[in-house]
Amino acid sequence: MGIGNWELGMENGELLISHFSSLSQYCLDTLQFLSPSSPSSPISPSP
């Protein structure tokens, strides 16, 4: 186990984290788009 392996692992970790964050953002956008009860929806229940 050398420093090269550690650096490679860190690089892969950062890639994975950035990929996961963009994926979760995409899921959040899709959920907000699909769910009608989201606060950002133009249709709001009025009393």
N, CA, C and O atoms as a Tripos MOL2 file, in Angstrom:
@<TRIPOS>MOLECULE
protein
  188   187    47     0     0
PROTEIN
NO_CHARGES

@<TRIPOS>ATOM
      1 N           0.8510   -1.2020    0.0000 N.3       1 MET1
      2 CA          0.0000    0.0000    0.0000 C.3       1 MET1
      3 C           0.8850    1.2500    0.0000 C.2       1 MET1
      4 O           1.4950    1.5870    1.0150 O.2       1 MET1
      5 N           0.9470    1.9210   -1.1270 N.am      2 GLY2
      6 CA          1.7850    3.1140   -1.2050 C.3       2 GLY2
      7 C           0.9560    4.3720   -1.2540 C.2       2 GLY2
      8 O          -0.2740    4.3250   -1.2220 O.2       2 GLY2
      9 N           1.6320    5.4900   -1.3320 N.am      3 ILE3
     10 CA          0.9100    6.7700   -1.3800 C.3       3 ILE3
     11 C           0.1530    6.8900   -2.7010 C.2       3 ILE3
     12 O          -0.9030    7.5190   -2.7620 O.2       3 ILE3
     13 N           0.7000    6.2800   -3.7660 N.am      4 GLY4
     14 CA          0.0380    6.3320   -5.0710 C.3       4 GLY4
     15 C          -1.3560    5.7270   -4.9910 C.2       4 GLY4
     16 O          -2.3160    6.2900   -5.5150 O.2       4 GLY4
     17 N          -1.4610    4.5760   -4.3310 N.am      5 ASN5
     18 CA         -2.7640    3.9300   -4.1890 C.3       5 ASN5
     19 C          -3.7240    4.8280   -3.4060 C.2       5 ASN5
     20 O          -4.9030    4.9370   -3.7400 O.2       5 ASN5
     21 N          -3.2000    5.4640   -2.3630 N.am      6 TRP6
     22 CA         -4.0450    6.3240   -1.5360 C.3       6 TRP6
     23 C          -4.5750    7.5010   -2.3520 C.2       6 TRP6
     24 O          -5.7510    7.8540   -2.2630 O.2       6 TRP6
     25 N          -3.6800    8.1100   -3.1590 N.am      7 GLU7
     26 CA         -4.1100    9.2460   -3.9810 C.3       7 GLU7
     27 C          -5.1410    8.8120   -4.9970 C.2       7 GLU7
     28 O          -6.1020    9.5360   -5.2570 O.2       7 GLU7
     29 N          -4.9510    7.6350   -5.5780 N.am      8 LEU8
     30 CA         -5.8980    7.1230   -6.5510 C.3       8 LEU8
     31 C          -7.2500    6.9170   -5.8790 C.2       8 LEU8
     32 O          -8.2880    7.2480   -6.4520 O.2       8 LEU8
     33 N          -7.2390    6.3760   -4.6730 N.am      9 GLY9
     34 CA         -8.4780    6.1510   -3.9360 C.3       9 GLY9
     35 C          -9.1850    7.4660   -3.6580 C.2       9 GLY9
     36 O         -10.4040    7.5640   -3.8030 O.2       9 GLY9
     37 N          -8.4190    8.4810   -3.2560 N.am     10 MET10
     38 CA         -9.0110    9.7850   -2.9790 C.3      10 MET10
     39 C          -9.6430   10.3580   -4.2450 C.2      10 MET10
     40 O         -10.7380   10.9190   -4.2010 O.2      10 MET10
     41 N          -8.9450   10.2110   -5.3760 N.am     11 GLU11
     42 CA         -9.4630   10.7480   -6.6320 C.3      11 GLU11
     43 C         -10.7740   10.0540   -6.9840 C.2      11 GLU11
     44 O         -11.7500   10.7090   -7.3500 O.2      11 GLU11
     45 N         -10.7950    8.7340   -6.8740 N.am     12 ASN12
     46 CA        -12.0090    7.9800   -7.1670 C.3      12 ASN12
     47 C         -13.1250    8.3860   -6.2120 C.2      12 ASN12
     48 O         -14.2860    8.4890   -6.6110 O.2      12 ASN12
     49 N         -12.7730    8.6130   -4.9620 N.am     13 GLY13
     50 CA        -13.7710    9.0170   -3.9720 C.3      13 GLY13
     51 C         -14.4130   10.3400   -4.3450 C.2      13 GLY13
     52 O         -15.6310   10.4940   -4.2540 O.2      13 GLY13
     53 N         -13.5880   11.3010   -4.7660 N.am     14 GLU14
     54 CA        -14.1240   12.6120   -5.1440 C.3      14 GLU14
     55 C         -15.0230   12.4860   -6.3670 C.2      14 GLU14
     56 O         -16.0680   13.1310   -6.4510 O.2      14 GLU14
     57 N         -14.6030   11.6460   -7.3200 N.am     15 LEU15
     58 CA        -15.4210   11.4220   -8.5160 C.3      15 LEU15
     59 C         -16.7630   10.8400   -8.1140 C.2      15 LEU15
     60 O         -17.8150   11.2780   -8.5810 O.2      15 LEU15
     61 N         -16.7060    9.8470   -7.2410 N.am     16 LEU16
     62 CA        -17.9230    9.1670   -6.8020 C.3      16 LEU16
     63 C         -18.8450   10.1560   -6.0910 C.2      16 LEU16
     64 O         -20.0550   10.1630   -6.3190 O.2      16 LEU16
     65 N         -18.2660   10.9880   -5.2310 N.am     17 ILE17
     66 CA        -19.0680   11.9490   -4.4680 C.3      17 ILE17
     67 C         -19.7370   12.9560   -5.3980 C.2      17 ILE17
     68 O         -20.9160   13.2710   -5.2370 O.2      17 ILE17
     69 N         -18.9790   13.4600   -6.3740 N.am     18 SER18
     70 CA        -19.5620   14.4510   -7.2860 C.3      18 SER18
     71 C         -20.6510   13.8070   -8.1370 C.2      18 SER18
     72 O         -21.6820   14.4210   -8.4140 O.2      18 SER18
     73 N         -20.4110   12.5720   -8.5460 N.am     19 HIS19
     74 CA        -21.4070   11.8580   -9.3510 C.3      19 HIS19
     75 C         -22.6630   11.6110   -8.5190 C.2      19 HIS19
     76 O         -23.7820   11.7850   -9.0020 O.2      19 HIS19
     77 N         -22.4690   11.2030   -7.2630 N.am     20 PHE20
     78 CA        -23.6140   10.9210   -6.3920 C.3      20 PHE20
     79 C         -24.4060   12.1890   -6.1070 C.2      20 PHE20
     80 O         -25.6360   12.1530   -6.0620 O.2      20 PHE20
     81 N         -23.7170   13.3060   -5.9160 N.am     21 SER21
     82 CA        -24.4280   14.5560   -5.6060 C.3      21 SER21
     83 C         -25.2450   15.0180   -6.8060 C.2      21 SER21
     84 O         -26.3670   15.4970   -6.6480 O.2      21 SER21
     85 N         -24.6850   14.8750   -8.0050 N.am     22 SER22
     86 CA        -25.4490   15.2800   -9.1960 C.3      22 SER22
     87 C         -26.6310   14.3400   -9.4000 C.2      22 SER22
     88 O         -27.7030   14.7580   -9.8390 O.2      22 SER22
     89 N         -26.4220   13.0640   -9.0760 N.am     23 LEU23
     90 CA        -27.5070   12.0930   -9.2310 C.3      23 LEU23
     91 C         -28.6310   12.3870   -8.2340 C.2      23 LEU23
     92 O         -29.8100   12.3350   -8.5850 O.2      23 LEU23
     93 N         -28.2580   12.6910   -7.0030 N.am     24 SER24
     94 CA        -29.2900   12.9750   -5.9950 C.3      24 SER24
     95 C         -30.0270   14.2760   -6.3420 C.2      24 SER24
     96 O         -31.2270   14.4000   -6.0940 O.2      24 SER24
     97 N         -29.2970   15.2440   -6.9170 N.am     25 GLN25
     98 CA        -29.9390   16.4890   -7.3300 C.3      25 GLN25
     99 C         -30.9570   16.2140   -8.4280 C.2      25 GLN25
    100 O         -32.0420   16.7950   -8.4520 O.2      25 GLN25
    101 N         -30.5810   15.3060   -9.3430 N.am     26 TYR26
    102 CA        -31.4890   14.9360  -10.4380 C.3      26 TYR26
    103 C         -32.7360   14.2630   -9.8640 C.2      26 TYR26
    104 O         -33.8530   14.5260  -10.3110 O.2      26 TYR26
    105 N         -32.5360   13.3900   -8.8670 N.am     27 CYS27
    106 CA        -33.6760   12.7000   -8.2360 C.3      27 CYS27
    107 C         -34.5790   13.7150   -7.5380 C.2      27 CYS27
    108 O         -35.8040   13.6180   -7.6150 O.2      27 CYS27
    109 N         -33.9790   14.6780   -6.8660 N.am     28 LEU28
    110 CA        -34.7680   15.6960   -6.1670 C.3      28 LEU28
    111 C         -35.5950   16.5060   -7.1580 C.2      28 LEU28
    112 O         -36.7710   16.7800   -6.9210 O.2      28 LEU28
    113 N         -34.9660   16.8880   -8.2760 N.am     29 ASP29
    114 CA        -35.7010   17.6550   -9.2840 C.3      29 ASP29
    115 C         -36.8640   16.8430   -9.8230 C.2      29 ASP29
    116 O         -37.9670   17.3650   -9.9890 O.2      29 ASP29
    117 N         -36.6220   15.5630  -10.0990 N.am     30 THR30
    118 CA        -37.6820   14.7120  -10.6410 C.3      30 THR30
    119 C         -38.8100   14.5640   -9.6290 C.2      30 THR30
    120 O         -39.9860   14.6200   -9.9910 O.2      30 THR30
    121 N         -38.4530   14.3750   -8.3590 N.am     31 LEU31
    122 CA        -39.4710   14.2270   -7.3180 C.3      31 LEU31
    123 C         -40.3070   15.4960   -7.2100 C.2      31 LEU31
    124 O         -41.5320   15.4320   -7.1060 O.2      31 LEU31
    125 N         -39.6480   16.6390   -7.2340 N.am     32 GLN32
    126 CA        -40.3650   17.9090   -7.1290 C.3      32 GLN32
    127 C         -41.2900   18.0920   -8.3300 C.2      32 GLN32
    128 O         -42.4000   18.6080   -8.1990 O.2      32 GLN32
    129 N         -40.8190   17.6620   -9.5010 N.am     33 PHE33
    130 CA        -41.6200   17.8060  -10.7230 C.3      33 PHE33
    131 C         -42.8350   16.8760  -10.6760 C.2      33 PHE33
    132 O         -43.9170   17.2260  -11.1490 O.2      33 PHE33
    133 N         -42.6380   15.6790  -10.0960 N.am     34 LEU34
    134 CA        -43.7130   14.6910  -10.0940 C.3      34 LEU34
    135 C         -44.7290   14.9300   -8.9790 C.2      34 LEU34
    136 O         -45.9170   14.6500   -9.1420 O.2      34 LEU34
    137 N         -44.2550   15.4480   -7.8500 N.am     35 SER35
    138 CA        -45.1760   15.5810   -6.7100 C.3      35 SER35
    139 C         -45.9410   16.9000   -6.7720 C.2      35 SER35
    140 O         -45.3290   17.9670   -6.8060 O.2      35 SER35
    141 N         -47.2800   16.8390   -6.7860 N.am     36 PRO36
    142 CA        -48.1070   18.0410   -6.8860 C.3      36 PRO36
    143 C         -48.1650   18.8290   -5.5810 C.2      36 PRO36
    144 O         -48.5770   19.9890   -5.5770 O.2      36 PRO36
    145 N         -47.7590   18.2140   -4.4840 N.am     37 SER37
    146 CA        -47.8670   18.8910   -3.1900 C.3      37 SER37
    147 C         -46.5630   19.5980   -2.8330 C.2      37 SER37
    148 O         -46.3840   20.0110   -1.6870 O.2      37 SER37
    149 N         -45.6590   19.7450   -3.7830 N.am     38 SER38
    150 CA        -44.3970   20.4150   -3.4940 C.3      38 SER38
    151 C         -44.6330   21.9200   -3.3860 C.2      38 SER38
    152 O         -45.4730   22.4710   -4.0970 O.2      38 SER38
    153 N         -43.8900   22.5900   -2.4920 N.am     39 PRO39
    154 CA        -44.0910   24.0220   -2.2470 C.3      39 PRO39
    155 C         -43.8110   24.8700   -3.4950 C.2      39 PRO39
    156 O         -44.3480   25.9690   -3.6280 O.2      39 PRO39
    157 N         -42.9710   24.3630   -4.4090 N.am     40 SER40
    158 CA        -42.6140   25.1580   -5.5790 C.3      40 SER40
    159 C         -43.6740   25.0190   -6.6730 C.2      40 SER40
    160 O         -43.5570   25.6220   -7.7390 O.2      40 SER40
    161 N         -44.7000   24.2280   -6.4020 N.am     41 SER41
    162 CA        -45.7480   24.0350   -7.4120 C.3      41 SER41
    163 C         -46.6420   25.2720   -7.4880 C.2      41 SER41
    164 O         -46.9900   25.8560   -6.4610 O.2      41 SER41
    165 N         -47.0110   25.6690   -8.7040 N.am     42 PRO42
    166 CA        -47.8390   26.8800   -8.8690 C.3      42 PRO42
    167 C         -49.2390   26.7110   -8.2920 C.2      42 PRO42
    168 O         -49.8820   27.6950   -7.9270 O.2      42 PRO42
    169 N         -49.7120   25.4780   -8.2070 N.am     43 ILE43
    170 CA        -51.0620   25.2280   -7.6820 C.3      43 ILE43
    171 C         -51.0030   25.0770   -6.1530 C.2      43 ILE43
    172 O         -50.4520   24.0990   -5.6470 O.2      43 ILE43
    173 N         -51.5600   26.0260   -5.4380 N.am     44 SER44
    174 CA        -51.5590   25.9300   -3.9810 C.3      44 SER44
    175 C         -52.9940   25.8570   -3.4750 C.2      44 SER44
    176 O         -53.8670   26.5720   -3.9690 O.2      44 SER44
    177 N         -53.2390   24.9970   -2.4950 N.am     45 PRO45
    178 CA        -54.6030   24.8460   -1.9630 C.3      45 PRO45
    179 C         -55.0550   26.1080   -1.2340 C.2      45 PRO45
    180 O         -54.4120   26.5360   -0.2760 O.2      45 PRO45
    181 N         -56.1440   26.6960   -1.6780 N.am     46 SER46
    182 CA        -56.6340   27.9010   -1.0100 C.3      46 SER46
    183 C         -57.9010   27.5740   -0.2240 C.2      46 SER46
    184 O         -58.7500   26.8210   -0.6990 O.2      46 SER46
    185 N         -58.0260   28.1220    0.9420 N.am     47 PRO47
    186 CA        -59.1890   27.8270    1.8070 C.3      47 PRO47
    187 C         -60.4930   28.3960    1.2630 C.2      47 PRO47
    188 O         -61.5450   28.2280    1.8800 O.2      47 PRO47
@<TRIPOS>BOND
     1     1     2 1
     2     2     3 1
     3     3     4 2
     4     3     5 am
     5     5     6 1
     6     6     7 1
     7     7     8 2
     8     7     9 am
     9     9    10 1
    10    10    11 1
    11    11    12 2
    12    11    13 am
    13    13    14 1
    14    14    15 1
    15    15    16 2
    16    15    17 am
    17    17    18 1
    18    18    19 1
    19    19    20 2
    20    19    21 am
    21    21    22 1
    22    22    23 1
    23    23    24 2
    24    23    25 am
    25    25    26 1
    26    26    27 1
    27    27    28 2
    28    27    29 am
    29    29    30 1
    30    30    31 1
    31    31    32 2
    32    31    33 am
    33    33    34 1
    34    34    35 1
    35    35    36 2
    36    35    37 am
    37    37    38 1
    38    38    39 1
    39    39    40 2
    40    39    41 am
    41    41    42 1
    42    42    43 1
    43    43    44 2
    44    43    45 am
    45    45    46 1
    46    46    47 1
    47    47    48 2
    48    47    49 am
    49    49    50 1
    50    50    51 1
    51    51    52 2
    52    51    53 am
    53    53    54 1
    54    54    55 1
    55    55    56 2
    56    55    57 am
    57    57    58 1
    58    58    59 1
    59    59    60 2
    60    59    61 am
    61    61    62 1
    62    62    63 1
    63    63    64 2
    64    63    65 am
    65    65    66 1
    66    66    67 1
    67    67    68 2
    68    67    69 am
    69    69    70 1
    70    70    71 1
    71    71    72 2
    72    71    73 am
    73    73    74 1
    74    74    75 1
    75    75    76 2
    76    75    77 am
    77    77    78 1
    78    78    79 1
    79    79    80 2
    80    79    81 am
    81    81    82 1
    82    82    83 1
    83    83    84 2
    84    83    85 am
    85    85    86 1
    86    86    87 1
    87    87    88 2
    88    87    89 am
    89    89    90 1
    90    90    91 1
    91    91    92 2
    92    91    93 am
    93    93    94 1
    94    94    95 1
    95    95    96 2
    96    95    97 am
    97    97    98 1
    98    98    99 1
    99    99   100 2
   100    99   101 am
   101   101   102 1
   102   102   103 1
   103   103   104 2
   104   103   105 am
   105   105   106 1
   106   106   107 1
   107   107   108 2
   108   107   109 am
   109   109   110 1
   110   110   111 1
   111   111   112 2
   112   111   113 am
   113   113   114 1
   114   114   115 1
   115   115   116 2
   116   115   117 am
   117   117   118 1
   118   118   119 1
   119   119   120 2
   120   119   121 am
   121   121   122 1
   122   122   123 1
   123   123   124 2
   124   123   125 am
   125   125   126 1
   126   126   127 1
   127   127   128 2
   128   127   129 am
   129   129   130 1
   130   130   131 1
   131   131   132 2
   132   131   133 am
   133   133   134 1
   134   134   135 1
   135   135   136 2
   136   135   137 am
   137   137   138 1
   138   138   139 1
   139   139   140 2
   140   139   141 am
   141   141   142 1
   142   142   143 1
   143   143   144 2
   144   143   145 am
   145   145   146 1
   146   146   147 1
   147   147   148 2
   148   147   149 am
   149   149   150 1
   150   150   151 1
   151   151   152 2
   152   151   153 am
   153   153   154 1
   154   154   155 1
   155   155   156 2
   156   155   157 am
   157   157   158 1
   158   158   159 1
   159   159   160 2
   160   159   161 am
   161   161   162 1
   162   162   163 1
   163   163   164 2
   164   163   165 am
   165   165   166 1
   166   166   167 1
   167   167   168 2
   168   167   169 am
   169   169   170 1
   170   170   171 1
   171   171   172 2
   172   171   173 am
   173   173   174 1
   174   174   175 1
   175   175   176 2
   176   175   177 am
   177   177   178 1
   178   178   179 1
   179   179   180 2
   180   179   181 am
   181   181   182 1
   182   182   183 1
   183   183   184 2
   184   183   185 am
   185   185   186 1
   186   186   187 1
   187   187   188 2
@<TRIPOS>SUBSTRUCTURE
     1 MET1         2 RESIDUE 1 A MET
     2 GLY2         6 RESIDUE 1 A GLY
     3 ILE3        10 RESIDUE 1 A ILE
     4 GLY4        14 RESIDUE 1 A GLY
     5 ASN5        18 RESIDUE 1 A ASN
     6 TRP6        22 RESIDUE 1 A TRP
     7 GLU7        26 RESIDUE 1 A GLU
     8 LEU8        30 RESIDUE 1 A LEU
     9 GLY9        34 RESIDUE 1 A GLY
    10 MET10       38 RESIDUE 1 A MET
    11 GLU11       42 RESIDUE 1 A GLU
    12 ASN12       46 RESIDUE 1 A ASN
    13 GLY13       50 RESIDUE 1 A GLY
    14 GLU14       54 RESIDUE 1 A GLU
    15 LEU15       58 RESIDUE 1 A LEU
    16 LEU16       62 RESIDUE 1 A LEU
    17 ILE17       66 RESIDUE 1 A ILE
    18 SER18       70 RESIDUE 1 A SER
    19 HIS19       74 RESIDUE 1 A HIS
    20 PHE20       78 RESIDUE 1 A PHE
    21 SER21       82 RESIDUE 1 A SER
    22 SER22       86 RESIDUE 1 A SER
    23 LEU23       90 RESIDUE 1 A LEU
    24 SER24       94 RESIDUE 1 A SER
    25 GLN25       98 RESIDUE 1 A GLN
    26 TYR26      102 RESIDUE 1 A TYR
    27 CYS27      106 RESIDUE 1 A CYS
    28 LEU28      110 RESIDUE 1 A LEU
    29 ASP29      114 RESIDUE 1 A ASP
    30 THR30      118 RESIDUE 1 A THR
    31 LEU31      122 RESIDUE 1 A LEU
    32 GLN32      126 RESIDUE 1 A GLN
    33 PHE33      130 RESIDUE 1 A PHE
    34 LEU34      134 RESIDUE 1 A LEU
    35 SER35      138 RESIDUE 1 A SER
    36 PRO36      142 RESIDUE 1 A PRO
    37 SER37      146 RESIDUE 1 A SER
    38 SER38      150 RESIDUE 1 A SER
    39 PRO39      154 RESIDUE 1 A PRO
    40 SER40      158 RESIDUE 1 A SER
    41 SER41      162 RESIDUE 1 A SER
    42 PRO42      166 RESIDUE 1 A PRO
    43 ILE43      170 RESIDUE 1 A ILE
    44 SER44      174 RESIDUE 1 A SER
    45 PRO45      178 RESIDUE 1 A PRO
    46 SER46      182 RESIDUE 1 A SER
    47 PRO47      186 RESIDUE 1 A PRO
